[in-house]
Amino acid sequence: MSLRFSANLSWLFPQLPALPARLEAAAAAGFGAAEAAWPAGCPAQALRDAAERAGVRIVLLNTPPGDQEAGEMGLAAVPGRQAAFRQGLAAAVQYAKAVGCPRIHLMAGRVPQGADRAAVAGEMETTFIENLRYAADLLAQEDMVGLVEPINNRITDPRYYLNTPHQAAAILEKVGRPNLKLQLDLFHCQIMDGNLSRNLETYFPLIGHIQIAQVPGRHEPDSPGELNFPYIFQLLESLGYTGYVGCEYAPKGDTLEGLGWLRSYWESQGLQHGGTSKARE
């Protein structure tokens, strides 16, 4: 079975200022699915209309980041911000329903400024588990899936709370809700732990979404770097992965010109560019 790729509209086609325009560009490039971070400034109806015109599914959105001016990047694990997390979750669910999106990334958030990570780890885990259970119950009412994503604290975000697949898997086990899954971004996973083949095999039953970018530059999968994406794609196929592979990378130049790696993959699968048998199913 061929992999299904999703264009991350927060990263791809950056020359286009609005999400609907980026979505239409993604559709023209052959994508049948799209994802984004919290779609600030884009009314749900505008994104839904663009998706319907283009025949593209919205497959993943984030919860709101919180007070970004105060340095927040998600709230699910932040003590004292439970009410704000629930308010943001409600907004995310409403938006996701409006655009037909079945998955929401529940952003964990950062260790509070000035706090020692080890000293607050227990309280943050307790807060995270409490909020995830609340979120899972709410999402279940809408037949939606919640995702948690480990983000590396070596390069990208030194204060982010959730950093490794092992940590995420342990929390998901404690939460114990079947509609909560692991969002595994291979860029972050490689930086924190490497050993991607074993990690994909080990955590495969928990994985609800995958994202990709080359390491260390976070550019196209075929740019120079540490990861062998043709091998990784074959591994995901052999594991029977049926979810989406999100293209969350910074294009080195023009987004469309940089999609040669994806066109090569489609060709290797005997698929025609823009056909319904690629990403559009």
Secondary structure, 3 states (H helix, E strand, C coil): CCCEEEEECCCCCCCCCCHHHHHHHHHHCCCCEEECCCCCCCCHHHHHHHHHHHCCEEEEEECCCCCHHHCCCECCCCCCCHHHHHHHHHHHHHHHHHHCCCEEECCECECCCCCCHHHHHHHHHHHHHHHHHHHHHHHHHCCCEEEECCCCCCCCCCCECCCCHHHHHHHHHHHCCCCEEEEEEHHHHHHHCCCHHHHHHHHHHHEEEEEECCCCCCCCCCCCCCCCHHHHHHHHHHHCCCCEEEECCCCCCCCCHHHHHHHHHHHHCCCCCCCCCCCCC
